[in-house]
């Protein structure tokens, strides 16, 4: 908790200084072009801890202890062009540092690296034409960690309809390279190349590609003054290396190998979202999703969040989510696979289980702000349990400057 507080204080001081340089009086003109200027800044810090005893690195048995400290900064700039269209440019930067006890056992002796850092910047641009009721957006993403690198692109289109509805379409692509870091007993001969100095040699770990393409379609509608609804449909196509090379599988004959999964996967989630306003102080936010894929996994998700206004500027929102899934065709526990199967994994994320996630979100947003440009403060806590004995806790803090 001390790490969260110190991180937030440090980021707060940096953003406060930058925000003071950019803050200007708002232009009240509706149709004059205005340059992009800072409209909103968000700082998010979270602390996550997890425990379990079904690590995929050790073949379905062993510690799943993980601790993750995450920090994110998002800056949103808004302006208008000569056609009175609203232009929004959002730039984000996230940095996660985690320690994973199970990672030590990539090496059988338990001497492997147990911590890592992930860095993921993003950039998103959107244009909204209020007269025509249309909008489009483009985004680009990058993520780097010691065992993989990922590039992402997306594009979206929005159209407001005459029936108080709205249609959204979004196409997203992620293009990853996964480093082939094997368990110590399967380490292959590394590729050696001369260093740029001509002295010592350096080792290059080979990698394989993975591509994920997603088409998301959403239709939302205001049904009446109290109820609005949305239907969500996604189509996902994955191809390439879809496993992880350091996930072991132990067979019935006591030998071990590396998980082997198909090189293609098709996913089809369908969701329904409902928001119902119970007067001025209580909102019911319900969500249901059904999911099926080509590996045989089927799942159901149901969640409910109930924001309650204690005062016009302070709200508390308890939430609950229930999830259940079947196992993929290729899953079996420790020493249950036979060596003659084409595909096999002992990763319990692909097993059959049920889970529950519950917690509460606290938000305060007075009309004149809190202090020094801080317009809203959110604190969120959640506790997760899974029938495989996995459990976790997460707490996050969001500071919004406007």
C-alpha positions in Angstrom: 0.0 0.0 0.0 2.9 2.4 0.7 4.1 1.8 -2.9 0.7 2.9 -4.2 0.6 6.0 -2.2 4.1 7.1 -3.1 3.5 6.4 -6.8 0.3 8.4 -6.8 1.8 11.3 -5.0 4.8 11.4 -7.4 2.5 11.2 -10.5 0.1 13.7 -9.1 2.9 16.3 -8.7 4.2 15.8 -12.2 0.7 16.0 -13.8 -0.3 19.0 -11.7 2.7 20.9 -13.0 2.0 19.9 -16.6 -1.7 20.6 -16.3 -1.1 24.1 -15.0 0.9 24.9 -18.1 -1.9 23.8 -20.5 -5.1 24.8 -18.7 -6.9 27.7 -20.5 -10.3 29.3 -20.4 -12.8 27.3 -22.4 -13.9 28.7 -25.7 -17.6 29.1 -25.8 -17.8 29.4 -29.6 -19.8 26.6 -31.2 -18.6 26.8 -34.8 -15.2 28.3 -34.8 -12.2 26.0 -35.2 -10.3 25.7 -32.0 -6.9 24.0 -31.6 -6.5 20.9 -29.5 -6.0 21.6 -25.8 -5.9 19.5 -22.7 -9.4 18.7 -21.5 -8.8 15.7 -19.1 -6.0 13.9 -17.4 -6.4 10.5 -15.7 -3.9 8.9 -13.3 -4.6 5.3 -12.3 -2.7 3.1 -9.9 -3.6 -0.4 -8.9 -2.2 -3.2 -6.7 -3.0 -6.8 -7.5 -2.2 -10.0 -5.6 -3.0 -13.6 -6.5 -2.6 -17.0 -4.9 -3.3 -20.5 -6.3 -1.7 -24.0 -6.7 -2.2 -25.0 -10.3 0.6 -23.3 -12.2 0.9 -24.1 -15.9 4.6 -23.7 -15.7 4.9 -26.8 -13.5 2.3 -28.8 -15.4 -0.9 -28.0 -13.4 0.6 -28.2 -9.9 2.6 -25.6 -8.0 2.3 -22.0 -6.8 0.4 -19.3 -8.8 1.5 -16.5 -6.5 1.6 -13.2 -8.4 2.0 -9.5 -7.2 1.4 -6.7 -9.7 1.8 -2.9 -9.3 0.3 -1.0 -12.2 0.4 2.7 -13.1 -1.3 4.5 -16.0 -1.4 8.0 -17.3 -4.0 9.1 -19.9 -4.1 12.6 -21.4 -7.1 13.7 -23.5 -7.0 16.8 -25.8 -10.1 18.2 -27.5 -10.6 20.7 -30.3 -12.9 21.5 -33.2 -12.2 21.9 -36.9 -13.6 24.3 -39.4 -16.6 22.0 -40.0 -17.6 22.1 -36.3 -16.5 18.5 -35.8 -15.2 17.5 -32.4 -11.7 16.1 -32.5 -10.3 14.1 -29.6 -6.7 13.0 -29.2 -5.9 10.6 -26.4 -2.4 9.5 -25.4 -1.8 6.9 -22.8 1.2 5.2 -21.1 1.0 2.2 -18.7 3.8 0.6 -16.8 3.2 -2.7 -14.8 5.8 -4.4 -12.6 5.0 -7.9 -11.5 6.6 -10.8 -9.6 5.5 -14.3 -10.3 6.6 -17.1 -8.0 5.9 -19.8 -10.6 8.2 -18.2 -13.2 11.1 -19.3 -11.1 10.4 -22.9 -12.2 11.0 -22.3 -15.9 14.3 -23.6 -14.7 13.7 -26.9 -12.8 15.9 -25.7 -10.0 13.7 -22.7 -9.3 16.5 -20.3 -10.3 14.7 -18.4 -13.2 13.7 -14.8 -13.2 10.6 -14.1 -11.1 9.8 -10.5 -11.9 9.2 -8.4 -15.0 8.0 -5.0 -16.3 5.5 -4.4 -19.1 5.4 -1.0 -20.8 2.4 -0.2 -23.1 1.9 3.3 -24.7 -1.2 4.0 -26.8 -2.5 6.8 -29.1 -6.1 7.3 -30.2 -7.7 9.9 -32.4 -11.5 10.3 -32.9 -13.7 12.7 -34.9 -17.4 13.3 -34.0 -19.8 15.2 -36.3 -22.8 16.1 -34.2 -24.8 17.4 -37.1 -24.6 14.2 -39.1 -24.6 11.9 -36.0 -21.5 10.1 -37.1 -18.0 9.5 -35.8 -14.9 7.6 -36.5 -11.7 6.7 -34.6 -8.3 5.3 -35.2 -5.9 3.9 -32.5 -2.5 2.4 -32.2 -1.0 0.3 -29.3 2.3 -1.1 -28.3 3.2 -3.5 -25.5 6.6 -4.9 -24.5 7.7 -7.4 -21.9 10.7 -9.6 -21.7 9.0 -12.6 -23.3 6.8 -10.9 -25.9 6.2 -7.8 -28.0 2.8 -6.7 -29.3 1.6 -4.1 -31.9 -2.0 -3.1 -32.2 -4.2 -1.1 -34.6 -7.9 -0.4 -34.6 -10.5 1.6 -36.5 -14.1 2.4 -35.6 -17.3 3.9 -37.0 -20.3 5.3 -35.1 -23.8 6.2 -36.5 -26.7 7.7 -34.5 -30.0 6.4 -35.7 -33.5 7.9 -35.9 -35.0 5.4 -33.4 -32.9 6.8 -30.5 -30.4 4.1 -31.2 -26.7 4.0 -32.1 -24.6 1.6 -34.2 -20.9 1.0 -33.6 -18.5 -1.1 -35.5 -14.8 -1.6 -34.6 -12.0 -3.6 -36.2 -9.0 -4.4 -34.1 -5.7 -6.2 -35.0 -2.9 -7.3 -32.6 0.3 -8.6 -34.0 2.5 -10.3 -31.4 5.9 -12.0 -31.3 6.3 -14.6 -28.5 9.9 -15.5 -27.4 10.5 -19.2 -27.3 11.7 -19.5 -23.7 11.6 -23.2 -22.9 11.7 -25.1 -19.6 15.3 -25.8 -18.7 15.1 -29.5 -19.7 14.0 -28.5 -23.2 16.3 -25.6 -23.9 17.4 -25.7 -27.6 20.7 -24.5 -28.9 20.5 -20.7 -29.0 21.3 -18.7 -32.2 24.7 -17.1 -31.8 25.8 -13.9 -33.5 28.8 -11.7 -33.1 28.2 -8.6 -31.0 28.4 -5.1 -32.6 31.8 -4.6 -30.9 33.3 -7.7 -32.4 34.0 -9.0 -28.9 31.8 -11.3 -26.9 29.0 -13.2 -28.6 25.3 -12.6 -27.7 22.4 -15.0 -27.8 19.2 -14.4 -29.7 16.1 -16.2 -28.4 14.0 -17.2 -31.4 10.3 -16.2 -31.5 7.0 -17.0 -33.2 4.2 -14.8 -34.4 0.6 -14.6 -33.2 -2.2 -12.5 -34.8 -5.6 -11.6 -33.3 -8.3 -9.9 -35.4 -11.5 -8.8 -33.9 -14.7 -7.3 -35.4 -17.0 -5.8 -32.8 -20.6 -4.7 -33.5 -22.8 -2.9 -31.0 -26.4 -1.7 -31.3 -27.5 0.5 -28.4 -30.9 2.2 -27.8 -32.6 4.5 -25.4 -35.9 2.6 -24.8 -37.5 5.1 -22.4 -36.5 7.7 -19.8 -35.5 5.0 -17.4 -34.2 2.1 -19.5 -31.5 1.8 -22.2 -30.1 -1.4 -23.7 -27.2 -2.6 -25.9 -26.6 -5.8 -27.9 -22.9 -6.6 -28.4 -21.5 -9.1 -31.0 -17.8 -9.9 -31.5 -16.1 -12.1 -34.0 -12.4 -13.0 -33.1 -9.9 -14.9 -35.3 -6.5 -15.9 -33.9 -3.7 -17.5 -35.8 -0.1 -18.5 -35.2 1.6 -19.7 -32.0 -1.3 -19.7 -29.4 0.4 -21.4 -26.5 3.4 -20.5 -24.3 6.6 -22.5 -24.6 7.3 -22.6 -20.9 4.0 -24.3 -20.0 4.8 -27.9 -19.1 2.6 -31.0 -19.5 3.3 -34.1 -17.4 2.1 -37.4 -19.0 0.7 -40.6 -17.6 4.1 -42.3 -18.0 5.8 -39.6 -15.8 7.6 -37.9 -18.7 7.0 -34.2 -19.4 6.7 -32.0 -22.5 5.6 -28.6 -23.6 1.9 -27.7 -24.2 0.8 -28.0 -27.8 -2.3 -26.2 -29.0 -3.9 -25.6 -32.5 -2.6 -22.7 -34.5 -6.1 -21.3 -35.1 -8.9 -20.3 -32.8 -12.3 -18.7 -33.6 -14.2 -17.0 -30.8 -17.8 -15.7 -30.8 -19.1 -13.7 -27.8 -22.6 -12.3 -27.7 -23.6 -9.9 -25.0 -26.6 -7.9 -23.6 -26.3 -4.8 -21.5 -29.2 -3.1 -19.6 -29.2 0.1 -17.5 -32.3 0.9 -15.5 -32.6 4.2 -13.5 -34.5 3.8 -10.2 -35.3 7.4 -9.6 -32.5 9.9 -9.2 -30.3 8.0 -6.8 -30.0 4.4 -7.9 -29.0 2.8 -11.2 -29.1 -0.9 -12.0 -26.4 -1.9 -14.5 -26.8 -5.4 -15.7 -24.7 -7.4 -18.2 -24.9 -11.0 -19.7 -22.5 -12.6 -22.2 -22.5 -16.0 -23.8 -19.2 -17.2 -25.4 -18.3 -20.1 -27.6 -15.1 -21.0 -29.5 -13.6 -23.6 -31.8 -11.6 -25.2 -29.0 -14.7 -26.3 -27.3 -14.9 -23.7 -24.5 -18.3 -22.3 -23.7 -18.9 -19.8 -21.0 -21.6 -17.6 -19.4 -21.0 -14.3 -17.6 -23.6 -12.4 -15.6 -22.9 -9.2 -13.7 -24.7 -6.4 -11.8 -23.4 -3.1 -10.6 -25.6 -0.7 -8.5 -24.4 2.9 -8.2 -26.1 4.7 -5.4 -25.8 8.5 -4.9 -25.3 9.3 -1.3 -25.2 13.0 -2.2 -25.4 14.6 -5.7 -21.6 14.4 -5.8 -20.7 11.2 -3.9 -21.7 7.7 -5.0 -21.0 4.1 -3.9 -21.4 1.3 -6.4 -21.2 -2.4 -5.2 -20.8 -4.9 -8.0 -20.9 -8.7 -8.5 -20.0 -10.9 -11.4 -20.6 -14.7 -11.8 -18.7 -16.7 -14.5 -18.7 -20.3 -15.5 -16.9 -22.1 -18.3 -16.4 -25.6 -19.7 -12.9 -27.0 -20.5 -11.3 -26.9 -23.9 -11.0 -30.2 -25.8 -7.3 -30.3 -25.1 -7.1 -29.8 -21.3 -6.2 -32.5 -18.7 -4.7 -32.2 -15.2 -1.3 -33.3 -14.0 -0.3 -36.7 -15.4 -3.6 -37.3 -17.1 -2.5 -36.8 -20.7 -1.3 -39.6 -22.9 1.7 -39.1 -25.1 -0.2 -40.0 -28.3 -2.6 -36.9 -28.3 -2.2 -34.3 -31.0 -2.8 -31.4 -28.7 -2.5 -31.1 -24.9 -2.3 -28.5 -22.1 -2.6 -28.4 -18.3 -3.2 -24.7 -18.1 -6.1 -24.3 -15.7 -7.3 -21.1 -17.4 -8.5 -23.6 -20.1 -10.2 -26.0 -17.6 -13.8 -26.1 -16.4 -14.4 -23.8 -13.4 -16.8 -21.2 -11.9 -15.7 -17.9 -10.5 -17.1 -14.9 -8.6 -15.9 -11.3 -8.4 -17.4 -8.8 -6.0 -16.4 -5.5 -4.6 -17.3 -1.8 -4.4 -16.4 1.4 -6.2 -16.4 4.8 -4.4 -16.5 8.0 -6.4 -16.5 11.7 -5.4 -16.9 14.5 -8.0 -18.0 17.9 -6.6 -18.9 20.5 -9.2 -16.0 22.8 -8.2 -13.5 20.0 -7.9 -11.5 18.8 -4.9 -8.3 20.7 -4.9 -5.6 21.9 -7.4 -7.6 20.9 -10.5 -8.6 17.4 -9.3 -12.2 17.0 -10.5 -12.9 13.4 -9.4 -11.5 10.7 -7.2 -12.4 7.0 -7.6 -11.3 4.1 -5.4 -12.2 0.5 -6.4 -11.7 -2.8 -4.6 -12.5 -6.3 -5.8 -12.1 -9.8 -4.5 -12.0 -12.8 -6.9 -12.4 -16.5 -6.2 -12.3 -19.5 -8.5 -13.3 -23.1 -7.9 -9.8 -24.2 -8.9 -8.7 -22.6 -5.5 -7.3 -19.5 -7.3 -8.1 -16.2 -5.5 -7.0 -12.6 -5.9 -7.5 -9.1 -4.6 -7.2 -5.8 -6.5 -7.4 -2.2 -5.4 -7.2 0.8 -7.7 -7.2 4.5 -7.4 -8.2 6.9 -10.2 -7.4 10.6 -10.1 -9.2 12.7 -12.8 -8.1 16.3 -13.7 -10.4 18.3 -15.9 
